[in-house]
Amino acid sequence: MQSLEKLKPLALLWLRVVLGIIFFFYGHEKLFSATAASLKEFPRLGFPAYFVYLSGILELFGAMLLVLGLFTRVTALLLGIEMAIVLARVSIPRVGIYAVRAYELPLALCGASFALAAVGAGLFSLDAFTFERAGTPRRAKSRR
């Protein structure tokens, strides 16, 4: 199992990149490709129309932050909360709890986002370069 532990930084990088690609696609779609359709769909689902822009911005820019590994925990937490809301307010009420095939993507995105929020970005990230040194958080120098 030690050999798998050595793969952890690479696995976290891969998780961030995959989530980033998916969220970027959907954020770009909401903001640029299918904005008119999204503006009609969101109120039908019980959300204000301006949520199209909020979720689009969160997904588009959150995806970029995930890929870079910058502010990963906060970004992943926000994306995970967004996907949990999608599951609770849209997907599961629409098809029922047992029709997992109908909501497997938001479920997987929710789980992966919360896992990334809990574990962090890993070694190959701007978070590690900026905020951590040798696996421990940097501490502010005390003035004495």
C-alpha positions in Angstrom: 0.0 0.0 0.0 3.0 2.3 0.3 3.3 2.4 -3.5 -0.3 3.7 -3.7 0.5 6.4 -1.2 3.2 7.7 -3.5 0.5 8.1 -6.2 -1.6 10.4 -4.1 -0.3 13.7 -5.4 -0.8 12.5 -9.0 -4.3 11.2 -8.2 -5.3 14.5 -6.7 -3.9 16.3 -9.7 -5.9 14.1 -12.0 -9.1 14.5 -9.9 -8.7 18.3 -10.0 -8.2 18.3 -13.8 -11.1 16.0 -14.5 -13.5 18.0 -12.3 -12.1 21.2 -13.8 -12.8 20.0 -17.3 -16.4 19.0 -16.5 -17.3 22.2 -14.5 -15.6 24.4 -17.1 -17.8 22.8 -19.9 -21.0 23.3 -18.0 -20.1 26.8 -16.8 -19.1 27.9 -20.3 -22.4 26.5 -21.6 -24.4 28.5 -19.0 -22.6 31.7 -19.7 -21.9 31.6 -23.4 -23.5 28.8 -25.4 -27.0 28.1 -24.0 -27.6 31.2 -21.9 -31.1 31.8 -23.3 -32.2 28.2 -22.7 -30.7 28.2 -19.2 -32.5 31.5 -18.4 -35.8 29.8 -19.3 -35.0 26.5 -17.5 -33.9 27.8 -14.1 -37.2 29.6 -13.2 -39.0 26.4 -14.3 -36.9 24.5 -11.8 -37.7 26.9 -9.0 -34.6 29.1 -9.1 -34.4 32.8 -9.9 -33.1 33.4 -13.5 -30.0 35.2 -12.2 -28.8 31.9 -10.7 -27.7 31.0 -14.3 -25.0 33.6 -14.0 -24.1 32.7 -10.4 -23.7 29.0 -11.2 -22.0 29.7 -14.5 -19.4 32.0 -12.9 -18.9 29.5 -10.0 -18.5 26.6 -12.4 -16.3 28.4 -15.0 -13.9 30.2 -12.7 -14.1 27.4 -10.1 -12.9 25.0 -12.7 -9.9 27.2 -13.5 -9.0 27.4 -9.8 -9.3 23.6 -9.4 -7.0 22.9 -12.4 -4.5 25.4 -11.0 -4.9 24.0 -7.5 -5.5 27.5 -6.1 -7.9 28.0 -3.2 -8.9 24.4 -3.9 -10.7 23.5 -0.6 -13.0 26.5 -0.7 -13.7 26.2 -4.4 -14.4 22.5 -4.2 -16.6 23.1 -1.2 -18.7 25.7 -3.1 -19.0 23.4 -6.1 -19.9 20.5 -3.9 -22.6 22.6 -2.2 -23.9 23.6 -5.7 -24.1 20.0 -6.8 -25.8 19.0 -3.5 -28.5 21.7 -4.2 -28.9 20.4 -7.7 -29.4 16.9 -6.3 -31.8 17.9 -3.6 -33.9 20.4 -5.5 -33.8 19.2 -9.1 -32.5 15.7 -9.9 -33.8 13.5 -7.1 -37.3 15.1 -6.9 -37.7 14.8 -10.6 -36.9 11.1 -11.0 -36.9 9.6 -7.5 -34.1 8.3 -5.3 -33.9 4.9 -7.0 -33.3 6.2 -10.5 -29.6 6.7 -10.0 -28.8 6.6 -13.7 -30.7 9.9 -14.1 -28.6 11.8 -11.6 -25.3 10.0 -11.6 -23.3 13.0 -12.9 -24.3 15.5 -10.3 -23.9 12.8 -7.6 -20.4 12.0 -8.8 -19.5 15.7 -9.0 -20.9 16.3 -5.6 -18.9 13.4 -4.0 -15.7 14.2 -5.8 -16.0 17.9 -4.9 -16.5 17.2 -1.2 -13.7 14.7 -1.2 -11.3 17.3 -2.8 -12.5 19.9 -0.2 -11.7 17.5 2.6 -8.3 16.3 1.3 -7.0 19.4 -0.4 -5.2 20.0 -3.7 -2.1 17.8 -3.2 1.5 18.4 -3.9 1.2 19.4 -7.5 -0.8 22.6 -6.9 -0.4 26.3 -6.4 -1.9 25.8 -2.9 1.0 23.5 -2.0 3.5 26.0 -3.5 1.9 29.1 -1.9 0.3 28.0 1.4 2.2 24.9 2.5 5.7 23.8 3.0 6.8 20.2 3.5 3.2 19.1 4.0 2.4 21.5 6.8 0.7 24.9 6.6 3.0 27.9 6.7 2.6 29.9 9.9 2.8 33.6 10.1 6.0 34.9 11.7 5.3 36.2 15.2 6.6 39.7 16.1 8.6 39.8 19.3 
